[in-house]
Amino acid sequence: MRSVRVVVVGGGVVGFSTAVCISEALPSCSVCLLADRFSPDTTSDGAAGIVFAAPFPDIPLERQKRWFKDSFDHLLELAQCQASPDAGVILSSGWQIFKDVPAVKKPFWSEFVIGFRFMTDGELKRFPHHKFGQAFTTVKCECSSYLPWLEKRFRKAGGLVEKRKVTSLQELSDFDLIVNCSGLGSRTLVGDTQMYPVRGQVLKVEAPWLKHFIRDGDGQTYIYPGVHSVTLGGTRQEGDWRLQVDPAEAESILERCSRLEPSLRKARVLSEWVGLRPGRRNLRVERELVLLQGRQVPVVHNYGHGGFGVTLAWGTALDAVGLVKHCLNELPLQAKL
């Protein structure tokens, strides 16, 4: 029996999570991951990596809950074991604050994070322009450590990694099964015009005295303390392809964050970063058959996570494994021999 040849396209957090899950769950598969960029040059690397979510409009909430819970449980386990420093996964406590009371006070993920509660009036006093807040402990995943750690785990499971730009699925016709985790690249790779960039700009600053995250509920302003620095954000510019740092935006980020946490005026800026989140109205985790070189090849898609790649990667990866299993059961016998 020769192993089934599976290729995963994409070297970000979704690609490597999916490649690890497939190679560990299906040892009969020979898994190769292809990407033109790897850590530290992926969009995932710049992500603040704090785990929480906003719902996608047309996906059953139960499915989204499962994605969130599976990812949270996986990362929580890492945060609490000896692999934590290598994997770059830590516990993070703090507040999400709102200028107006939101329509949904308890988000769908509130039952999975630790100690979710509404903030007291006393706690809200330090944020005089905000009327409502949520306090909870979640996990923070630093992809500059987590991606190399996942790659090591993937190679240990027998996976192969190759640096290569894939511009068309036709180039992959010699594989038995394709898993597409190309994020924003799916716009050209599979012609998905629903994909659009959501530009994000952040600063990393030195402020070791800060231990708690603060996130404005509008998603525009946030302060996320990490292992080596504090991430300050941000921007959410849909349809904006600019990858250059905008000095005016950097100034605005620093000003907005300092209003929430005045001590940041004493922080030293370490670096500035811009990335394009893979925006899509609904995340896509599904399978289809594609005609490549006269042969029907199963393709499993796992992309369109927007700003929630780190939050949902492991959960959608497990979903993708289920779809891969379905495809393997339907593969013609010669592909398995």
Secondary structure, DSSP 8 states (H G I E B T S, - for coil): ---EEEEEE--SHHHHHHHHHHHHH-TTEEEEEEES--TTSSHHHH---B------TTS-HHHHHHHHHHHHHHHHHHHTSTTHHHHTEEEEEEEEEESS--S-SS-TTTTTSEEEEE--HHHHTT-TT--EEEEEEEEEE-HHHHHHHHHHHHHHTT-EEEE-----GGGGTTSSEEEE--GGGHHHHS--TT-EEEEEEEEEEE-TT--SEEEETTSS-EEEE-SS-EEEE---EET----S--HHHHHHHHHHHHHH-GGGGG-EEEEEEEEEEEE-SS-EEEEEEEEETTEEEEEEEEE--GGGHHHHHHHHHHHHHHHHHHHHHHS-HHHH-
